[in-house]
Amino acid sequence: MERERRADLASAHRELEDEQQTALGASCEKAVVQGSQPRCEPSCYRAEPADPRAGKKLGRAEIVHLACTRSDVADAGPIILADEIGGATIAVRAARGRVPKPHKKGTWEAEVASAVAEALRPELGRRDVIRVTGAWKKVSHPVTKERLRCVTVSHHVAGMRRALDECGARGPVACEAGGNAAVHGINVVHYRLAEARQLQAAGKDTECQRAALEAVAVARGLPRWRQYVSLNVDQWKRYPRYRTRFDGCLEEESLFSTASALGTAAQIVHGECGGPANPKTTAAHEQSFHTCW
């Protein structure tokens, strides 16, 4: 009986290992960010679209961004470049006249310009200047419905040698619209957590649990997938910056630590909505962010 018990345990362990390896190694022939197959658990998350300015290249240029912070939390976190919600105000155009001077130190405009410069660091030239061009406005994010404070800023580029890419960037920057699965993963985690909190406030506990569970699953899967790709496949590509949709421009370690923190928060919400505080997730669910779901 003991031999049979041990054999059954070993067989179950092998099956679990095979399931995990299959999920970790799964990929999608088409980019996971094209939005043709939205994630619907419970509402449909559509991936970030490519920047409409992609392919544009000028000499001296002015690239407009929408810089936002969260308005309903004490620690607003990093500046978020929310260009996708900027509409027609977000443009790239040829610069004329002299390059403007930087803002005077100590002003709020200088603080915003410094934060934007940090977010744009991989694509910021030595003679480039960041200028605030508007006033703070309250905005509701159309995807997460989170309350933001936003202001338009202009990145005055001394020499635009590279065209803007799908991320709206000119340097080595990863984003969801460019096909980066890690950024897609953290975007899904953030979106589902925000959705779970909204459902919790509305008293929809079953839907709240579903949204929170997906956030928990993907947050668990992200670091396991990075380790697998780095060690077993040796295909991990590092970027100086990861431009996320809801959490600002992050370095690699910050991206994974932020995703982990969001996942922990999602576990709490899952429990508050009536589910277990430490819900079970499958390998396939955890790794769904880099496969054809």
C-alpha positions in Angstrom: 0.0 0.0 0.0 2.9 2.4 0.8 4.6 1.6 -2.5 1.3 2.3 -4.3 0.8 5.6 -2.4 4.4 6.7 -3.3 3.9 5.8 -6.9 0.6 7.7 -7.1 2.3 10.8 -5.5 5.2 10.6 -8.0 2.8 10.2 -10.9 0.8 13.2 -9.8 4.0 15.2 -9.3 5.2 14.4 -12.8 1.8 15.4 -14.3 2.0 18.7 -12.4 5.5 19.3 -13.6 4.5 18.6 -17.2 1.6 21.0 -16.9 3.8 23.7 -15.5 6.5 23.3 -18.1 3.9 23.3 -20.9 2.3 26.5 -19.6 5.7 28.2 -19.1 6.9 27.3 -22.6 3.7 28.2 -24.4 3.8 31.1 -26.8 1.6 32.7 -29.4 2.5 33.0 -33.1 0.7 36.3 -33.3 1.4 39.1 -30.9 -0.5 38.9 -27.7 -1.3 42.6 -27.9 -3.3 42.9 -31.1 -6.6 43.0 -29.3 -8.2 40.4 -31.6 -8.9 38.1 -28.6 -9.8 40.3 -25.6 -9.5 38.8 -22.1 -13.0 38.5 -20.7 -12.7 37.5 -17.0 -15.3 38.9 -16.2 -15.2 42.1 -18.4 -13.2 42.3 -21.6 -9.7 43.8 -21.4 -8.5 45.1 -24.7 -4.8 45.5 -25.1 -3.1 48.9 -25.5 -3.3 50.1 -29.1 -0.2 51.2 -31.0 0.7 54.8 -30.7 -0.9 56.6 -33.7 2.2 58.7 -34.2 4.4 55.6 -34.9 6.6 56.0 -37.9 6.9 59.7 -37.7 10.4 61.1 -37.9 11.4 64.8 -38.0 14.6 66.8 -37.4 14.1 69.1 -34.5 10.7 68.1 -33.1 8.2 68.7 -30.3 6.7 65.5 -29.0 3.6 66.1 -26.8 2.8 63.8 -23.9 0.0 63.6 -21.3 1.7 63.2 -17.9 -0.6 61.9 -15.1 -0.6 61.0 -11.4 -3.4 59.3 -9.4 -5.5 61.9 -7.7 -7.3 59.7 -5.2 -4.3 58.3 -3.3 -1.8 59.9 -0.9 1.2 58.4 -2.6 0.5 59.2 -6.3 3.4 57.0 -7.4 5.4 57.6 -10.6 4.4 59.9 -13.5 2.2 57.9 -16.0 2.6 58.8 -19.7 -1.0 58.3 -20.6 -0.8 59.4 -24.2 -3.5 57.0 -25.3 -6.1 59.1 -23.5 -4.7 62.5 -24.7 -6.6 62.4 -28.0 -5.9 65.0 -30.6 -3.8 67.1 -28.2 -1.0 64.5 -28.3 1.1 65.2 -31.4 4.5 65.2 -32.9 5.4 68.2 -35.0 8.4 70.0 -36.4 9.9 72.5 -34.0 10.4 76.1 -35.0 12.4 78.9 -33.5 14.7 78.6 -30.5 14.6 75.6 -28.1 12.8 76.9 -25.0 14.7 77.2 -21.7 14.0 74.7 -18.9 11.6 75.7 -16.1 13.0 77.6 -13.2 14.1 75.3 -10.4 11.7 75.1 -7.4 8.5 75.5 -9.5 5.9 72.8 -9.8 6.5 72.8 -13.5 10.2 72.0 -13.0 9.2 69.1 -10.7 6.9 67.7 -13.4 9.4 68.2 -16.1 12.0 66.3 -14.0 9.7 63.4 -13.4 8.9 63.2 -17.1 12.6 63.4 -18.0 13.2 60.4 -15.7 10.4 58.5 -17.4 11.9 59.3 -20.9 15.5 58.7 -19.8 16.5 56.1 -22.5 15.3 58.5 -25.3 16.3 61.8 -23.8 19.1 63.7 -25.6 21.7 65.9 -24.0 20.2 69.1 -25.4 16.6 68.1 -25.1 14.2 70.1 -23.0 10.9 69.2 -21.2 8.4 71.9 -20.8 4.9 71.9 -19.2 2.4 73.4 -21.6 -0.9 73.2 -19.7 -2.6 73.2 -16.3 -3.6 70.2 -14.2 -6.9 68.7 -15.1 -8.9 65.9 -13.5 -9.4 62.9 -15.8 -11.1 59.5 -15.5 -9.1 56.8 -17.2 -11.4 55.3 -19.8 -10.1 51.8 -19.2 -9.8 51.4 -15.4 -12.1 54.4 -14.5 -9.4 55.5 -12.0 -9.2 59.2 -11.2 -6.1 60.9 -12.5 -4.6 64.4 -12.5 -3.0 65.2 -15.9 -1.1 67.9 -17.6 0.3 68.2 -21.1 4.1 68.4 -21.5 6.3 68.9 -24.5 9.5 67.0 -25.2 11.6 69.3 -27.3 14.0 67.1 -29.2 17.2 68.6 -30.5 17.7 65.9 -33.2 15.1 63.2 -34.0 17.3 60.5 -35.5 14.8 57.7 -35.0 11.1 57.6 -35.8 8.5 57.0 -33.0 7.6 53.3 -32.5 4.4 51.5 -31.4 5.2 52.7 -27.8 5.4 56.3 -28.9 9.1 56.1 -28.0 12.4 56.5 -29.9 14.7 54.5 -27.6 15.0 50.9 -26.2 11.6 51.0 -24.4 9.2 48.0 -24.1 5.5 48.3 -24.0 2.3 46.3 -24.5 1.6 47.8 -27.9 5.0 46.7 -29.0 4.3 43.0 -28.1 6.1 42.8 -24.8 4.5 40.1 -22.7 5.8 41.3 -19.3 4.2 44.7 -19.8 1.0 43.0 -21.0 1.1 40.9 -17.8 1.4 43.8 -15.4 -1.3 45.8 -17.3 -3.7 42.9 -16.9 -2.9 42.6 -13.2 -3.5 46.3 -12.6 -6.7 46.3 -14.7 -8.2 43.3 -13.0 -7.4 44.7 -9.5 -9.1 48.0 -10.4 -12.1 46.1 -11.8 -12.3 43.9 -8.7 -12.4 46.9 -6.4 -15.2 48.5 -8.5 -17.2 45.3 -8.4 -16.6 45.0 -4.6 -18.0 48.5 -4.1 -21.0 47.6 -6.2 -21.6 44.5 -4.0 -21.0 42.0 -6.9 -19.0 39.5 -4.9 -18.9 36.7 -7.5 -17.6 38.9 -10.3 -15.2 40.6 -7.9 -13.7 37.2 -7.0 -13.3 36.4 -10.7 -11.5 39.6 -11.5 -9.3 39.4 -8.4 -8.4 35.8 -9.2 -7.1 36.7 -12.6 -4.9 39.5 -11.1 -3.6 37.0 -8.5 -2.9 34.3 -11.1 -1.0 36.6 -13.6 1.0 38.2 -10.7 2.1 34.8 -9.6 3.0 33.7 -13.2 5.1 36.7 -14.2 8.2 36.0 -12.1 8.1 32.3 -12.8 7.9 32.9 -16.5 10.8 35.3 -16.4 12.9 32.8 -14.6 12.0 30.0 -17.1 12.7 32.1 -20.1 16.0 33.4 -18.6 17.4 30.0 -17.5 15.7 27.4 -19.7 15.3 29.2 -22.9 17.9 31.9 -22.6 15.7 34.3 -24.6 15.0 37.0 -22.0 15.6 40.4 -23.4 16.2 43.3 -21.0 15.1 46.9 -21.6 16.2 50.0 -19.8 12.5 51.0 -19.4 9.1 49.3 -19.5 6.4 51.7 -20.3 3.3 50.3 -18.6 -0.2 51.5 -19.3 -1.2 52.2 -15.7 1.9 52.2 -13.5 4.3 54.5 -15.2 7.7 53.8 -16.8 9.5 51.2 -14.7 12.8 49.5 -14.6 12.7 45.7 -14.8 12.9 44.9 -11.1 10.3 47.6 -10.3 8.0 46.1 -12.9 8.1 42.7 -11.2 7.9 44.1 -7.6 5.0 46.3 -8.6 3.2 43.4 -10.2 3.8 41.3 -7.0 2.4 44.1 -4.8 -0.7 44.4 -7.0 -1.2 40.6 -6.8 -1.0 40.7 -3.0 -3.6 43.5 -2.9 -5.8 41.4 -5.2 -5.6 38.5 -2.8 -6.9 40.7 -0.1 -9.8 41.9 -2.3 -10.5 38.3 -3.2 -10.9 37.5 0.5 -13.0 40.6 1.2 -15.4 39.5 -1.6 -16.0 36.2 0.1 -13.3 34.0 -1.5 -10.3 32.4 0.2 -7.5 34.8 1.1 -5.0 32.5 -0.7 -6.9 31.3 -3.8 -5.6 28.4 -5.9 -4.5 29.1 -9.4 -3.5 26.8 -12.2 -0.3 27.0 -14.2 -2.2 27.6 -17.4 -4.1 30.5 -15.8 -0.8 32.0 -14.4 0.9 31.9 -17.7 -2.1 33.1 -19.8 -0.5 36.5 -20.4 2.0 35.2 -22.9 -0.2 32.7 -24.8 -3.1 32.9 -27.1 -5.9 33.0 -24.6 
